[in-house]
Amino acid sequence: MLGRLKSTLGKQLTQGLSVLDCQRAIGMALTVGVFPIMGFATPVNTLAGVVLRLNQPVVLAANFSTAPLKLALIYPFLRLGEWVFGAEPLSLSLIELTERFAADWLGMLQEFGWSFLHATVGWLICVPLLYFSFFCLSKPIILSAQAAYEAGVKRIKKEA
């Protein structure tokens, strides 16, 4: 049992380390990481990483790095989805939201359900562009990190 666990973990840590595999992992993790509803990205990224045989540490590191970008993109995704559905824009004033929640919390939850749908549709529309952008932008970063790693290994071997 323990041997099988070690084998599985070892494979997850070492698979998908080529430049192309890292690009795929980063592109997928960042795209899913900016999904506009909190709490979904990490489980989806973990599952997708296993199914697509991507390197889990790369996937999860990229996923966790998306928090500021996710917060910045929730509003545009929501507005894009509202535009697609022709819905009236949800007021995002904290005071107004609090008052509406206190007056009719069930109605407010129903309205937020539609907002989640609008934001999700906005995200889905952007997925191809997001993935392609993250995939392409990650290559120079990966190559730079790879060169720095190799230079460090050479320096250590020289010193030894």
PAFIPA-512768 format. One record per atom (N, C-alpha, C): z, y, x; atom name; residue in one letter. Coordinates in steps of 0.02 Angstrom, whole numbers, plus 50000, padded with zeros to 5 digits. Each point is the difference from the previous one (the first is absolute). Layout:
<nodes>
Z, Y, X, CA, a
...
</nodes>
This chain:
<nodes>
50000, 49940, 50042, N, m
50000, 50060, 49958, CA, m
50000, 50063, 50044, C, m
50045, 50003, 50049, N, l
50004, 50057, 50044, CA, l
49937, 50006, 50043, C, l
49973, 49943, 50021, N, g
49939, 50000, 50040, CA, g
49941, 50028, 49961, C, g
49997, 49982, 49936, N, r
49946, 50025, 49958, CA, r
50006, 50076, 49990, C, r
50062, 50024, 49991, N, l
50012, 50072, 49992, CA, l
49979, 50037, 50063, C, l
50019, 49974, 50059, N, k
49981, 50031, 50064, CA, k
49924, 50002, 50007, C, k
49967, 49945, 49983, N, s
49927, 49997, 50004, CA, s
49967, 50051, 49955, C, s
50023, 50005, 49938, N, t
49972, 50047, 49953, CA, t
50010, 50072, 50023, C, t
50061, 50016, 50023, N, l
50014, 50067, 50024, CA, l
49959, 50016, 50063, C, l
49994, 49952, 50044, N, g
49960, 50009, 50061, CA, g
49927, 50016, 49983, C, g
49972, 49965, 49952, N, k
49931, 50013, 49979, CA, k
49993, 50069, 49970, C, k
50048, 50020, 49959, N, q
49997, 50066, 49968, CA, q
50003, 50056, 50052, C, q
50037, 49990, 50054, N, l
50008, 50052, 50050, CA, l
49941, 50004, 50048, C, l
49964, 49945, 50010, N, t
49947, 50000, 50050, CA, t
49929, 50000, 49972, C, t
49991, 49987, 49936, N, q
49932, 49999, 49973, CA, q
49974, 50071, 49990, C, q
49935, 50007, 50004, N, g
49968, 50063, 49984, CA, g
50013, 50056, 50048, C, g
49995, 49987, 50065, N, l
50013, 50052, 50049, CA, l
49937, 50029, 50032, C, l
49940, 49979, 49980, N, s
49939, 50031, 50026, CA, s
49995, 50071, 49972, C, s
49958, 50040, 50030, N, v
49992, 50069, 49977, CA, v
49977, 50001, 49927, C, v
49951, 49958, 49984, N, l
49975, 49998, 49931, CA, l
50054, 49977, 49951, C, l
50038, 49950, 50019, N, d
50054, 49976, 49957, CA, d
50054, 50053, 49990, C, d
50016, 50036, 50053, N, c
50049, 50055, 49994, CA, c
49973, 50056, 49956, C, c
49935, 50014, 50005, N, q
49970, 50051, 49957, CA, q
50005, 49978, 49927, C, q
49985, 49937, 49987, N, r
50005, 49974, 49931, CA, r
50072, 50005, 49975, C, r
50048, 49981, 50042, N, a
50070, 50002, 49980, CA, a
50023, 50071, 49986, C, a
49982, 50046, 50044, N, i
50020, 50070, 49991, CA, i
49966, 50030, 49939, C, i
49935, 49988, 49993, N, g
49963, 50027, 49942, CA, g
50029, 49977, 49935, C, g
50014, 49935, 49995, N, m
50027, 49972, 49938, CA, m
50071, 50025, 49988, C, m
50041, 49999, 50052, N, a
50071, 50020, 49992, CA, a
50006, 50074, 49981, C, a
49961, 50043, 50030, N, l
50004, 50071, 49983, CA, l
49973, 50013, 49930, C, l
49946, 49965, 49982, N, t
49971, 50009, 49933, CA, t
50049, 49978, 49947, C, t
50029, 49941, 50008, N, v
50050, 49976, 49951, CA, v
50064, 50041, 50006, C, v
50016, 50023, 50060, N, g
50062, 50038, 50011, CA, g
50003, 50065, 49963, C, g
49942, 50030, 49983, N, v
50001, 50063, 49964, CA, v
49993, 49989, 49924, C, v
50008, 49937, 49978, N, f
50000, 49987, 49928, CA, f
50053, 50045, 49968, C, f
49982, 50035, 49945, N, p
50043, 50054, 49976, CA, p
50064, 49981, 49964, C, p
50015, 49937, 49991, N, i
50062, 49981, 49967, CA, i
50046, 49969, 50052, C, i
50059, 50028, 50006, N, m
50048, 49977, 50050, CA, m
50021, 49927, 49988, C, m
50008, 49964, 50055, N, g
50027, 49932, 49996, CA, g
49948, 49945, 49998, C, g
49937, 50016, 49994, N, f
49948, 49948, 49995, CA, f
49966, 49986, 50067, C, f
49995, 50049, 50043, N, a
49959, 49994, 50060, CA, a
50024, 49946, 50048, C, a
50064, 49996, 50014, N, t
50025, 49952, 50050, CA, t
49988, 49928, 49978, C, t
50019, 49980, 49939, N, p
49985, 49930, 49980, CA, p
49926, 49985, 49998, C, p
49959, 50047, 49976, N, v
49928, 49989, 49997, CA, v
49971, 49994, 50070, C, v
50021, 50044, 50045, N, n
49976, 49997, 50069, CA, n
50021, 49934, 50034, C, n
50061, 49979, 49988, N, t
50023, 49937, 50030, CA, t
49959, 49942, 49975, C, t
49990, 49996, 49935, N, l
49960, 49946, 49971, CA, l
49928, 50003, 50024, C, l
49970, 50059, 50000, N, a
49931, 50008, 50023, CA, a
49993, 49981, 50073, C, a
50050, 50018, 50041, N, g
49998, 49982, 50070, CA, g
50001, 49925, 50011, C, g
50039, 49964, 49959, N, v
50002, 49927, 50005, CA, v
49934, 49970, 49977, C, v
49976, 50022, 49942, N, v
49939, 49972, 49971, CA, v
49940, 50014, 50045, C, v
49995, 50060, 50028, N, l
49943, 50019, 50041, CA, l
50010, 49983, 50074, C, l
50056, 49969, 50016, N, r
50018, 49981, 50069, CA, r
49998, 50059, 50048, C, r
50033, 50053, 49978, N, l
50006, 50060, 50042, CA, l
50067, 49998, 50036, C, l
50004, 50038, 50054, N, n
50061, 50002, 50040, CA, n
50055, 50037, 49961, C, n
50053, 49964, 49982, N, q
50053, 50029, 49959, CA, q
50035, 50061, 50031, C, q
50018, 49999, 50064, N, p
50032, 50060, 50028, CA, p
49954, 50062, 49996, C, p
49935, 49990, 50011, N, v
49953, 50057, 49995, CA, v
49997, 50024, 49928, C, v
49994, 49953, 49953, N, v
49996, 50018, 49929, CA, v
50062, 50038, 49978, C, v
50058, 49973, 50016, N, l
50063, 50032, 49976, CA, l
50014, 50066, 50036, C, l
49983, 50005, 50064, N, a
50010, 50063, 50035, CA, a
49954, 50054, 49970, C, a
49938, 49983, 49987, N, a
49954, 50048, 49969, CA, a
50024, 50018, 49930, C, a
50023, 49950, 49962, N, n
50025, 50012, 49932, CA, n
50058, 50049, 50001, C, n
50049, 49989, 50044, N, f
50059, 50043, 50001, CA, f
49984, 50070, 50024, C, f
49945, 50008, 50038, N, s
49982, 50066, 50024, CA, s
49967, 50044, 49946, C, s
49986, 49971, 49943, N, t
49964, 50037, 49948, CA, t
50044, 50042, 49955, C, t
50065, 49996, 50005, N, a
50044, 50035, 49953, CA, a
49983, 50074, 49990, C, a
49993, 50039, 50053, N, p
49984, 50071, 49988, CA, p
49932, 50009, 49967, C, p
49951, 49960, 50020, N, l
49933, 50005, 49971, CA, l
50001, 49978, 49927, C, l
50038, 49948, 49985, N, k
50006, 49977, 49931, CA, k
50027, 50056, 49955, C, k
50052, 50033, 50023, N, l
50030, 50055, 49960, CA, l
49950, 50057, 49990, C, l
49960, 50013, 50052, N, a
49951, 50054, 49996, CA, a
49942, 49982, 49953, C, a
49985, 49936, 49993, N, l
49942, 49979, 49960, CA, l
50016, 49982, 49927, C, l
50063, 49993, 49983, N, i
50017, 49983, 49930, CA, i
49971, 50051, 49952, C, i
50010, 50064, 50015, N, y
49976, 50054, 49956, CA, y
49924, 49998, 49992, C, y
49960, 49998, 50055, N, p
49928, 49997, 49991, CA, p
49976, 49937, 49963, C, p
50032, 49943, 50013, N, f
49981, 49939, 49964, CA, f
50014, 50008, 49925, C, f
50058, 50028, 49984, N, l
50018, 50012, 49930, CA, l
49951, 50046, 49966, C, l
49984, 50055, 50033, N, r
49953, 50049, 49970, CA, r
49930, 49970, 49993, C, r
49977, 49961, 50048, N, l
49935, 49968, 49995, CA, l
49999, 49952, 49941, C, l
50052, 49960, 49992, N, g
50004, 49953, 49944, CA, g
50003, 50037, 49933, C, g
50037, 50054, 49998, N, e
50002, 50039, 49938, CA, e
49932, 50029, 49983, C, e
49964, 50021, 50051, N, w
49933, 50027, 49989, CA, w
49953, 49946, 49974, C, w
50004, 49940, 50029, N, v
49958, 49944, 49978, CA, v
50012, 49984, 49927, C, v
50063, 49999, 49980, N, f
50018, 49982, 49931, CA, f
49996, 50060, 49952, C, f
49990, 50059, 50028, N, g
50000, 50060, 49957, CA, g
50069, 50014, 49972, C, g
50052, 49981, 50036, N, a
50069, 50009, 49977, CA, a
50026, 50068, 50019, C, a
50048, 50022, 49962, N, e
50033, 50063, 50015, CA, e
50044, 49990, 50062, C, e
49997, 50045, 50048, N, p
50039, 49991, 50062, CA, p
50075, 49999, 49986, C, p
50034, 49953, 50031, N, l
50073, 49994, 49995, CA, l
50032, 50057, 50040, C, l
50047, 50035, 49969, N, s
50037, 50052, 50035, CA, s
50047, 49965, 50050, C, s
49998, 50023, 50061, N, l
50042, 49969, 50051, CA, l
50059, 50043, 50019, C, l
50020, 50046, 49957, N, s
50058, 50041, 50012, CA, s
50062, 49957, 49990, C, s
50044, 49998, 50049, N, l
50060, 49958, 49996, CA, l
50044, 50021, 49942, C, l
50007, 50065, 49988, N, i
50043, 50024, 49945, CA, i
49971, 49977, 49933, C, i
49934, 50010, 49992, N, e
49968, 49980, 49937, CA, e
50003, 49925, 49989, C, e
49988, 49962, 50053, N, l
50004, 49927, 49994, CA, l
50070, 49977, 49980, C, l
50051, 50031, 50030, N, t
50069, 49982, 49984, CA, t
50016, 50016, 49927, C, t
49980, 50059, 49977, N, e
50012, 50019, 49930, CA, e
49965, 49953, 49951, C, e
49937, 49983, 50015, N, r
49963, 49955, 49956, CA, r
50030, 49931, 50000, C, r
50024, 49977, 50057, N, f
50031, 49934, 50005, CA, f
50065, 49999, 49959, C, f
50039, 50054, 50003, N, a
50063, 50003, 49963, CA, a
49987, 50003, 49924, C, a
49947, 50034, 49980, N, a
49984, 50007, 49929, CA, a
49971, 49936, 49970, C, a
49956, 49966, 50036, N, d
49967, 49941, 49974, CA, d
49981, 49954, 50058, C, d
50049, 49962, 50025, N, w
49989, 49960, 50060, CA, w
49949, 49945, 49988, C, w
49998, 49971, 49940, N, l
49952, 49947, 49986, CA, l
49928, 50028, 49999, C, l
49992, 50057, 49968, N, g
49934, 50033, 49999, CA, g
49978, 50020, 50070, C, g
50048, 50023, 50040, N, m
49985, 50019, 50069, CA, m
49978, 49940, 50041, C, m
50033, 49943, 49991, N, l
49980, 49939, 50036, CA, l
49929, 49978, 49980, C, l
49983, 50007, 49936, N, q
49933, 49983, 49977, CA, q
49949, 50047, 50033, C, q
50016, 50063, 50003, N, e
49955, 50048, 50031, CA, e
49992, 49985, 50075, C, e
50055, 49982, 50033, N, f
49996, 49982, 50070, CA, f
49959, 49937, 50011, C, f
50002, 49954, 49952, N, g
49958, 49940, 50005, CA, g
49927, 50019, 50004, C, g
49979, 50048, 49959, N, w
49931, 50024, 50004, CA, w
49987, 50034, 50066, C, w
50049, 50037, 50025, N, s
49992, 50033, 50064, CA, s
49991, 49950, 50057, C, s
50038, 49945, 49997, N, f
49992, 49947, 50050, CA, f
49929, 49972, 49997, C, f
49975, 49990, 49940, N, l
49932, 49975, 49992, CA, l
49949, 50050, 50027, C, l
50010, 50064, 49985, N, h
49954, 50052, 50025, CA, h
50000, 50001, 50076, C, h
50059, 49999, 50031, N, a
50005, 50002, 50073, CA, a
49969, 49938, 50031, C, a
50010, 49942, 49968, N, t
49971, 49938, 50026, CA, t
49924, 50002, 49998, C, t
49972, 50025, 49945, N, v
49927, 50005, 49995, CA, v
49974, 50050, 50052, C, v
50035, 50055, 50010, N, g
49980, 50048, 50052, CA, g
49999, 49967, 50068, C, g
50050, 49959, 50015, N, w
50003, 49964, 50063, CA, w
49942, 49950, 50005, C, w
49988, 49963, 49947, N, l
49946, 49950, 50001, CA, l
49932, 50032, 50014, C, l
49988, 50059, 49973, N, i
49938, 50035, 50013, CA, i
49993, 50017, 50075, C, i
50055, 50015, 50031, N, c
50000, 50021, 50071, CA, c
50003, 49942, 50049, C, c
50016, 49940, 49978, N, v
50011, 49943, 50045, CA, v
49943, 49990, 50050, C, v
49936, 49996, 49979, N, p
49947, 49988, 50050, CA, p
49998, 50053, 50055, C, p
50006, 50063, 49980, N, l
49999, 50054, 50049, CA, l
50061, 49998, 50046, C, l
50058, 49986, 49971, N, l
50062, 49996, 50039, CA, l
49995, 49944, 50052, C, l
49979, 49940, 49977, N, y
49997, 49943, 50046, CA, y
49950, 50014, 50056, C, y
49941, 50024, 49982, N, f
49949, 50013, 50051, CA, f
50024, 50052, 50051, C, f
50032, 50053, 49975, N, s
50026, 50052, 50045, CA, s
50055, 49973, 50046, C, s
50049, 49964, 49971, N, f
50054, 49973, 50041, CA, f
49973, 49949, 50051, C, f
49953, 49959, 49978, N, f
49970, 49949, 50043, CA, f
49966, 50033, 50060, C, f
49959, 50051, 49987, N, c
49963, 50033, 50054, CA, c
50046, 50041, 50046, C, c
50048, 50035, 49970, N, l
50044, 50042, 50040, CA, l
50049, 49960, 50043, C, l
50012, 49938, 49982, N, s
50048, 49960, 50038, CA, s
49972, 49973, 50066, C, s
49935, 49994, 50006, N, k
49971, 49970, 50061, CA, k
50018, 50039, 50063, C, k
49990, 50066, 50003, N, p
50018, 50035, 50062, CA, p
50075, 49995, 50016, C, p
50041, 49998, 49948, N, i
50072, 49994, 50011, CA, i
50017, 49931, 50030, C, i
49969, 49949, 49973, N, i
50012, 49932, 50024, CA, i
49976, 49993, 50072, C, i
49940, 50026, 50014, N, l
49973, 49996, 50069, CA, l
50042, 50039, 50049, C, l
50027, 50056, 49979, N, s
50044, 50040, 50043, CA, s
50065, 49962, 50014, C, s
50029, 49971, 49948, N, a
50061, 49961, 50009, CA, a
49988, 49939, 50044, C, a
49943, 49968, 49991, N, q
49983, 49942, 50041, CA, q
49992, 50020, 50073, C, q
49967, 50056, 50013, N, a
49991, 50023, 50069, CA, a
50067, 50018, 50032, C, a
50044, 50032, 49962, N, a
50066, 50018, 50026, CA, a
50040, 49937, 50016, C, a
49996, 49950, 49956, N, y
50036, 49938, 50012, CA, y
49974, 49965, 50063, C, y
49934, 49996, 50007, N, e
49971, 49967, 50059, CA, e
50017, 50037, 50064, C, e
50001, 50067, 49998, N, a
50018, 50039, 50059, CA, a
50073, 49988, 50018, C, a
50043, 49995, 49951, N, g
50070, 49985, 50014, CA, g
50010, 49931, 50029, C, g
49963, 49951, 49976, N, v
50005, 49932, 50027, CA, v
49977, 49999, 50072, C, v
49945, 50035, 50015, N, k
49975, 50003, 50070, CA, k
50051, 50033, 50046, C, k
50031, 50055, 49976, N, r
50050, 50035, 50040, CA, r
50060, 49955, 50014, C, r
50022, 49963, 49950, N, i
50058, 49955, 50009, CA, i
49983, 49945, 50050, C, i
49940, 49973, 49995, N, k
49979, 49947, 50046, CA, k
49995, 50027, 50072, C, k
49978, 50063, 50007, N, k
49994, 50031, 50066, CA, k
50069, 50010, 50031, C, k
50048, 50020, 49959, N, e
50068, 50013, 50024, CA, e
50037, 49936, 50017, C, e
49981, 49945, 49970, N, a
50036, 49936, 50010, CA, a
49983, 49967, 50065, C, a
</nodes>
